[in-house]
Structure formats: structure tokens, C-alpha cells
Amino acid sequence: MNVLIKLLGTLAGMGAGIAANKALESIWSKSTGKPAPKDATNLEDSLPGVILFALAGAGVGAVIHVLTQRTTKNALVKLQETASEV
């Protein structure tokens, strides 16, 4: 059961990361009027814009990672508590 919960936590993290990336790209496009700078080697995108987008993406990714790790850990703790009650 622990493996299943860890697998679900990983899948949830991946899904949340994909959704957050899409949301970040959408917000970027609406606020700047330009598509999100996905390719850091594209010289047409400004360097500050690329760096800002990378920092925003990294920040969102870190928050999602922490939240999914904590949620998975809480689920494992609750599973162990309920297993001892049975």
C-alpha cells in the first residue's frame, strides 16, 4: 500500500506540475502579450524575460514539490495509524 500511495503522490505531482506550467504560460502570455519563452537559446526573447520566466517556473515547481511531498507523507502516516487500529 505504501508503494501505491507514493506512486499516486508522484503522479499527482506530475499532473500538478503540468497544470501549473500551462497556467504560468497562459498568465505570461496575457500579461506580456508574447508567448512564454520556452527556449532559452532563442535570441529574440529578452534575457531578463527568460530569466524571470525561469525563476517563476522554478518557484512554482518548488511549491508543488513541497506540497505533494507533504501530502504523500501525511497519507502514509494516516495509513500507518489506521493500520495499527485494525
N, C-alpha and C positions, 0 to 999 in steps of 0.2 A: 504494500500500500504506500510506503514511503516513496518508492520509485515513481509510482503513478502521480503522487502529489508534486514531486519535483519536476516531472515531465510536464504536468499541467502548468506549473509555475513558469517553466521555460517557454512554453507555447504562449502563455498569456503575456509574458514579457515581450516576445517577438511580435505578437499581434498589436500590443500597445505601442511598441516602437514604430511599427509600420504606420499605424493610425496617426501617431504624433508627428511623424515625418511628413505625412500628407497634409496635416493641419498646418505645420510650420511652413511648408511650401506655399500653401494657399494664403496664409497670413502675409508671407513675404511678397507674394505677387500682388495682393490687394494693396498693401501699404507702399510698395515702391513702384508699382506699375510695370515691373520687369519680372521675368521668370527667376526662380530661385537659382543661385549659382551652384549647380551640381558638379560642374567640372572645374576644379581649382586651377587647371592649366589653361583655361580659356582666358586669353589676354584681353578680351572685350569686356569682361566683368572687372569692376574696380577691386583692387586689393583690399581696401577696408570693408567693402561689401562682402567679399568672400570670407574674410576673417570673422566678421560679425555673424554671418550665417553659420559658419563652422562652430563658433562659440555657443550660439543659441542651440544648435543641434546637439552639441556635446552636453550642454546643461540639461536639456530635456531628456536626453538619453540617460544621464546620471540619475535624475529624479525617478525615471521609470525603473531603472535597475534597482534602486534602493527600495522603492515601493513594492516591486514584485518579490524581491528577496525577503522583505519583512512579512509580506502576506504569506509566502510559502512557509517561512519559519513558524508563523502563528498557526497555520493549518497543521503543521507537523506536531507542534506542541499540543494542540487540541486533540489531535488523533491519539497521541500517547496518553493524554489524560482520560479520554473516553475508553481507551483500550484497557486501562487499569480498573475502570469501574465495572466492566463486563465480567 
